[in-house]
Amino acid sequence: MATKRLRDTRNYSEDVRNSILDRRVTSLFKKAEELSILCDIEIAIIIFRPGSIQPIAWKSASLAQDVLTRYLSCEANERIKNFVKHETYLQRKAEKKEKQISKLEKMNEEKEMELLFNQLVEGKSINELDARQIKGLLKVCAAKTAKINERKEQLKQPLNPQSNNENVTLSASPMGDLFNDSWFIETMATLGDGSGTKSAPTKGNDTNVGDNGHSKDLD
């Protein structure tokens, strides 16, 4: 919305100026009420007409006086802590816009250098580039080289030993608990070396193994 051009009313009659003031004051009070409701803040407005002793106060003279008294009771440091000049506000806004513009320019330059790099790979002559483009391409090459070196270092790192993975897998299952049982390990070792198997009776041997595992005399 375009800002209306302010009119110089000093040459107008007093009645015309009072009429303009009344309209502007009504609009100002309406905006102040909307702001106080939306932001839940206290606002006091005091206006003195030229040559008038009685001020125009919003919302009322008593409420405006109360807000003004509380404001003046604060220390000077507290009053100016959150005070922002219009010049400071515009400067901060301009700096924020400059940062956004700088960020966009950097992104555009990076995309442009990527495009030039791809064109060089496809066969474009480097003699067609200017100093700025060559400088940007050097940055792109340095960034790509750093990524390649980082990837090489990741590939050089040894993988986790397979035994550790097996231990984790086994311990997370019932079979893993069985393999970690000392009785099961000893039993399996005994079966593996043949000491736990039944042996057939040899010739000339007078003993045999009974059903309960004890030897008994054949005689």
Buried (B, 14 or more C-beta within 10 A) or exposed (E): EEEEEEEEEEEEEEEEBEEEBEEEBEEBBEEBEEEBEEEEEEBBBEBEEEEEEEEBBBBEBEBBEEBEEEEEEEEEEEEEEEEEEEEEEEEEEEEEEEEEEEEEEEEEBBEBBBEBBEEBEEEEEEEEBEEEBEEBBEEBEEEEEEEEEEEEEEEEEEEEEEEEEEBEEBEEEEEBEEBEEEEEEEEEEEEEEEEEEEEEEEEEEEEEEEEEEEEEEEE
